[in-house]
Amino acid sequence: MDLAFRNGKFESMEQKAQGQATSQMKDELFIPSGSIVALPTPFRGGALAYDLFAKDVVRHRLAGTDGILVAGTTGEGSVLSEAERVALFRTATEAARGQIKVICSVGTNDTRMSLRLARAAQDNGADAVMAVVPYYNSPQPRGLEAHFAAIAQAVPRLSLTLYDVPTRTARELPLQVAQHLAARHRNITSIKLACTDLDRVDSFVQESGLQVLAGEDRLILEFMRRGAVGAVSVLGNLLPRETSALIQAGRRAPDAPRARSLAARLTPLAQALFIETNPVPVKAALAILEGYPSEVRLPLVGLEEDNRRVLDGVLRGLIPAAQDSPRAVAPMA
């Protein structure tokens, strides 16, 4: 048997050819990278404000954001009905007009529902889907693999980004599971890691076979230093251009003065946006800057007044328009 040495191990020429074919097929898919902004879902009196959501998509389209994430953690996807999620998917793709990539969050702790949401995202013109590690159930590694494999098989035309956020799911995605999924499913292409363990980031960048996206706003530059291809951020809701600039600078030259300067400038806001449970602070910040509704759905409640003052102080130090008006309309440049 003819053998070739590849990725630190010997493999047959047939295996090598299969790997090259899989790589070529992956090249045909949209794989999230750059600045992906996780959008909040606006509510008025408990109902979704689809008009404001569409305007927000347009704002990011004009700001040069690479992609938006719909109905994720920041979008309070876990308290949206299935019909509301699908309506948001449709609203996002219509407002995007093909000029900004739309990634739909379809992950739940019920595989059947996740499959329905994934198919709805594909039917409504999404560019990709993302699925969180199932929460509460605490599936075994084989269950995790079967769950994500089923989603990938349901939407073969879309890339699937895995979302690992142990602080919310109480379950960490094992590296070996990620490796199996990347090797066996051409459209499982990337993973969003919401962790502060930079050794784990190194392991996934080097060994998972997936593109890594930063899921910790405070550590975007550290992720980029380690080979991440972009970030899914909350920060980008307030400063989309600067967030995008940080990611680009981090990819090109993470230790250059510009990258370090941008990271230092944005870190206080990144910290303030998690002073309480996301998306409570970012909705409060958008209310200060734009008059955006700060309403969240129970069991979340609005920002504590002391924390609101802290957030307001950070905004005033960063965004000149926040110094002049509580309802500034264009502070995002």
C-alpha positions in Angstrom: 0.0 0.0 0.0 1.3 3.4 -0.9 1.6 5.6 2.2 2.0 9.4 2.6 3.0 11.3 5.7 0.4 14.0 6.5 -0.6 15.9 9.5 1.8 14.0 11.7 0.8 10.5 10.7 1.0 8.0 7.8 -2.1 7.5 5.6 -2.8 5.7 2.4 -3.0 7.6 -0.9 -6.7 6.7 -1.0 -7.2 8.4 2.4 -5.2 11.4 1.3 -7.4 11.7 -1.8 -10.5 11.5 0.3 -9.2 14.2 2.6 -8.4 16.5 -0.4 -11.9 15.9 -1.8 -13.5 16.8 1.6 -11.3 20.0 1.8 -12.5 21.0 -1.7 -16.1 20.5 -0.8 -15.6 22.6 2.3 -14.2 25.4 0.2 -17.5 25.6 -1.6 -19.3 26.4 1.7 -19.4 29.8 3.5 -17.2 29.3 6.6 -17.7 32.1 9.2 -14.6 34.3 9.8 -13.8 37.9 10.6 -16.2 39.9 12.6 -19.5 38.1 13.4 -21.8 40.1 15.6 -24.3 38.3 17.8 -27.5 40.5 17.5 -29.9 41.0 20.4 -33.6 40.5 19.8 -35.7 43.6 20.4 -39.0 43.3 22.3 -41.9 45.8 22.7 -44.3 44.8 25.4 -43.2 41.2 25.2 -43.6 40.9 21.4 -40.7 40.9 18.9 -40.0 44.2 17.2 -39.2 42.9 13.8 -38.8 46.4 12.3 -36.1 47.3 14.7 -34.3 44.0 14.2 -34.3 44.6 10.4 -32.9 48.1 10.9 -30.1 46.6 13.1 -29.2 44.1 10.3 -29.0 47.0 7.8 -26.8 49.0 10.3 -24.3 46.2 10.4 -24.5 45.7 6.7 -23.5 49.3 6.2 -20.8 49.2 8.9 -18.9 46.4 7.1 -19.6 43.7 9.7 -18.8 40.3 8.0 -21.8 38.4 9.4 -24.5 38.4 12.0 -25.7 35.7 14.3 -29.4 35.5 14.8 -31.2 34.1 17.9 -28.1 33.1 19.7 -27.3 33.7 23.4 -27.3 37.4 22.9 -30.6 37.1 20.9 -32.3 35.2 23.8 -32.9 32.3 21.5 -33.7 30.0 24.5 -36.8 32.0 25.3 -38.0 32.4 21.7 -40.7 30.2 20.3 -39.9 28.1 17.3 -42.1 30.3 15.1 -40.4 33.4 16.4 -37.0 32.1 15.6 -38.0 31.2 12.1 -39.5 34.7 11.6 -36.2 36.2 12.8 -34.3 34.1 10.3 -36.6 35.3 7.5 -36.3 38.9 8.6 -32.5 38.8 8.8 -32.0 37.3 5.4 -34.5 39.7 3.8 -32.7 42.7 5.4 -29.3 41.4 4.6 -30.0 41.4 0.8 -27.1 39.1 0.3 -24.7 41.8 1.4 -23.9 40.5 4.8 -23.7 36.8 5.9 -26.5 35.5 8.1 -25.8 32.7 10.6 -28.8 31.3 12.3 -28.6 29.8 15.8 -30.5 26.5 15.7 -29.1 24.7 18.8 -31.5 23.5 21.5 -31.4 20.6 23.9 -33.9 18.8 21.7 -32.4 17.4 18.6 -35.7 17.2 16.8 -36.4 20.9 17.3 -32.8 21.7 16.2 -33.4 19.8 13.0 -36.6 21.7 12.3 -34.9 25.0 13.0 -31.9 24.1 10.8 -34.1 23.2 7.9 -36.1 26.4 8.3 -32.8 28.4 8.3 -31.8 26.8 5.1 -35.2 27.3 3.5 -35.1 31.0 4.4 -31.8 31.7 2.8 -29.3 31.5 5.7 -25.6 31.3 4.9 -24.7 29.1 7.8 -26.0 27.7 11.1 -24.6 27.5 14.6 -25.6 24.9 17.3 -24.8 25.1 20.9 -23.8 22.0 23.0 -27.1 20.7 24.3 -27.8 22.1 27.8 -29.4 20.4 30.8 -29.4 16.9 29.2 -25.6 16.5 29.7 -25.3 14.1 26.8 -22.5 11.5 26.6 -19.8 12.1 24.0 -21.5 9.7 21.6 -24.7 11.6 22.1 -23.0 14.9 21.4 -21.6 13.5 18.2 -24.9 12.0 17.0 -26.7 15.3 17.8 -24.4 17.5 15.7 -24.1 14.9 13.0 -27.9 14.9 12.6 -28.0 18.7 12.2 -25.2 18.7 9.7 -26.9 16.0 7.6 -30.2 17.9 7.7 -28.7 21.0 6.0 -26.0 19.8 3.6 -25.8 23.1 1.8 -24.9 25.0 4.9 -21.8 25.0 7.1 -22.4 24.2 10.8 -20.5 26.0 13.5 -20.4 24.2 16.9 -20.8 26.4 19.9 -19.0 25.4 23.1 -20.0 27.5 26.2 -19.6 25.4 29.3 -20.7 28.2 31.7 -24.2 28.0 30.2 -24.5 24.3 29.2 -22.6 22.7 32.1 -21.0 20.4 29.4 -17.7 20.9 27.6 -17.4 19.6 24.1 -14.5 17.1 24.1 -11.8 17.7 21.6 -12.1 14.1 20.3 -15.8 14.6 19.5 -14.9 17.8 17.6 -12.2 15.9 15.7 -14.6 13.1 14.7 -17.2 15.5 13.5 -14.7 17.5 11.5 -13.4 14.4 9.8 -16.7 12.8 9.0 -18.9 15.8 8.0 -17.8 18.1 5.3 -20.1 20.9 6.4 -19.0 20.9 10.1 -16.4 23.6 9.6 -15.9 25.7 12.7 -16.3 26.1 16.4 -17.0 29.1 18.6 -15.2 28.7 21.9 -16.5 30.7 24.8 -13.7 30.0 27.3 -10.9 31.6 29.1 -8.6 28.5 29.0 -6.1 29.5 26.3 -4.5 26.1 26.4 -7.9 24.7 25.2 -7.9 27.3 22.4 -4.4 26.1 21.3 -5.6 22.5 21.3 -8.6 23.2 19.2 -6.7 25.5 16.7 -4.0 22.9 16.3 -5.8 19.6 16.6 -9.6 19.8 16.0 -9.6 20.2 12.2 -12.1 23.1 12.7 -11.7 26.8 12.3 -11.9 28.5 15.7 -13.9 31.6 16.4 -13.4 33.6 19.6 -16.4 33.6 21.9 -14.8 35.7 24.7 -14.9 39.4 23.9 -12.2 40.3 26.4 -9.8 37.8 24.8 -10.3 38.4 21.1 -6.7 39.4 20.5 -5.4 36.4 22.5 -7.6 34.1 20.4 -6.2 35.7 17.2 -2.7 35.3 18.4 -3.4 31.6 18.7 -4.8 31.2 15.2 -8.5 32.0 15.5 -10.1 33.1 12.2 -12.5 35.6 13.8 -14.9 36.3 16.6 -18.5 36.1 17.4 -18.9 39.2 19.6 -21.3 41.2 21.7 -18.9 44.1 21.5 -19.6 44.5 17.8 -23.1 45.7 18.5 -21.7 49.0 19.9 -18.5 49.5 18.0 -18.7 47.3 14.9 -16.0 49.1 12.9 -13.5 49.0 15.8 -14.3 45.4 16.6 -13.7 44.4 13.0 -10.5 46.4 12.9 -9.3 44.6 16.1 -10.0 41.2 14.5 -8.3 42.2 11.2 -5.2 43.6 13.0 -5.1 40.5 15.2 -5.1 38.2 12.2 -2.3 40.2 10.4 0.0 41.2 13.3 -1.4 40.5 16.8 1.6 41.9 18.5 1.8 45.1 16.5 1.0 48.4 18.3 -2.3 48.9 16.5 -3.7 45.6 17.6 -2.6 46.1 21.2 -4.0 49.6 21.2 -7.4 48.5 19.9 -7.5 45.7 22.4 -6.7 48.1 25.3 -9.3 50.6 24.1 -12.1 48.0 23.8 -11.4 45.9 26.9 -13.2 48.1 29.4 -16.4 48.0 27.3 -16.0 44.2 26.8 -15.8 43.8 30.5 -18.8 46.1 31.2 -21.0 44.2 28.7 -20.7 41.2 31.0 -21.3 43.0 34.3 -24.6 41.1 34.4 -25.9 38.2 32.4 -25.7 38.8 28.6 -27.7 40.3 26.9 -28.9 42.5 29.7 -26.0 45.0 29.6 -25.8 45.3 25.8 -29.5 46.0 25.6 -29.0 48.7 28.3 -26.1 50.2 26.3 -28.1 50.3 23.1 -30.9 52.0 25.0 -28.5 54.7 26.2 -27.0 55.2 22.8 -29.9 54.7 20.4 -33.1 54.5 22.4 -33.2 50.8 21.5 -35.6 48.9 23.8 -33.8 47.4 26.8 -36.6 44.9 27.5 -35.5 41.3 28.1 -37.7 38.3 28.7 -38.1 36.5 32.0 -36.3 34.9 33.7 -33.9 37.8 32.8 -34.6 41.2 34.2 -33.3 44.7 33.5 -29.9 46.0 34.6 -29.3 47.0 38.2 -29.1 50.8 38.6 -25.5 50.7 40.1 -24.4 48.6 37.1 -26.2 51.0 34.7 -24.1 53.8 36.1 -20.9 51.8 35.6 -21.9 51.0 32.0 -22.8 54.6 31.3 -19.4 55.8 32.5 -17.6 53.3 30.2 -19.7 54.4 27.3 -19.1 58.1 27.9 -15.3 57.4 28.0 -15.4 55.5 24.7 -18.1 57.0 22.5 -18.3 60.8 22.2 -22.0 60.8 21.2 -22.8 59.2 24.6 -21.6 62.4 26.3 -24.1 64.6 24.6 -27.4 62.6 24.3 -29.0 59.6 26.0 -30.5 58.8 22.6 -27.6 59.3 20.3 -28.4 57.9 16.8 -25.0 57.4 15.2 -22.2 56.6 17.7 -21.0 53.4 16.0 -18.3 54.6 13.7 
